[in-house]
Amino acid sequence: MARGERFPSTGLASTALVKSARKRGEGMSGNVRLLPEPVGSEGPTAWAVEGGSWGLDWPGQDGDRFHVVHLPAGGGEEIVAQSDDLASLILPKDIDTGARGQYVVLATAGGKPAEASAAGVGAPGGKADQAGHLSNWKKWSQLAPHNPDEKKPRGEKQVDYVNGVRRTRQSWTETKTRDEIVTFNPSIDMLHPGAIVQADPPIRQGYLVSAQIEDTERAPLRVSVDVLSADNSKVVQVPSHGSVLDAIKGIVRGKPNLSPDTVFRKTEGYSSTETALQLGLSGSCGGFSGSLDIEGKREETQNTLVVYLRERDFTASCDLSTPDALINDAFTEDRATQLINRGTMGQSPS
């Protein structure tokens, strides 16, 4: 069997810079009905300035009213301050103490949203406090909660006869959390240890999308492989898909496969999605149904038995001590705020 890598889902989840689906809000107070999507543009970011009280530095804004919108961890949108004059807008006192990424400044013109930006905190040119940001954003368990495994009939049984054979039809509803991702193609350039990805695309479409942190903003990353060898890890100076996979190949090249981990599963297949769930695999990542076309192969006189056999050659992982250890000094607070404005990371009102 060809060598391959299996990446536990916990590894990806722990490196993902969390961003959930941003729903347009209704029923906000004041003149504001919703926040733009994404929150901001490529223009200047709004920055909190301390001077006895927290004011705001936001160059180039000429709206006729300004609002501070709080995005609580539990979801929703709440206006906490507003003013006709940007210089008179006072930010909440806790904006620098554990509320990073939870405040957005919105400029309106004629009662309609004109421009928005997350309120940056700290030294714009200083290294971003990713641990501080992540501690205030929704956790993976909140963004994609796991429903309990369940399989129950839906509707009444339908009985008919085909060629003298009694046939029973029963619809089922099945919920099961997959154990592995089987990918044939999609987002393969993001599937590597240490990848920093958005949370919204995999939740909604099953695809991994970069959080847009540049390779040059990443700190050196130690990659390890669980092979029985004294030289089973390497430090990748500039982590990227290519450099990380090259490091893995260099570690395992010429090593014998000593892994005893073999998985065998089988199930009767009724549909591609149902079979994927029964086997504990992903039914949405990687065009799985296109490669497992069970519906078109079933016949009235036959059952379809699907067998899944996998021999784990090795597991590749990376050091994940703290979120701040994944980035270098080039990833500044201003850069983090820009990405929050683009919607690739940050707190969500939903």
Buried (B, 14 or more C-beta within 10 A) or exposed (E): EEEEBEBBBEBBBEBBBBBBEBBEBEEBEEBBBBBBEBBBBEBBBBBBBEEEEBBBBBEEBEBEBBBBBBBEBEBBBEBEBBBEEBEEBEBBEEBBEEBBBBBBBBBBEEEEBBBBBBBBBBEBEEBBBBEBBBBBBBEBEBBBEEEEEEEEEEEEEEEEEEEEEEEEEEEEEBEBEBEBBBBEEBBEEBBBBBBBBBBBBBBEEBBBBBBBBEEEBBBEBBBBBBBEBEEBBBEBEBBBBEBBBBBBEEBBEEBEEEBEEEEEBEBEBBBBBBBBBBBBBBBBBBEBBEEBEBEEEBEEEEEBEBEBEBEBBBBBBBBBEEBBBBBBEBBBBBBBBBBBBBBBBBBBBB
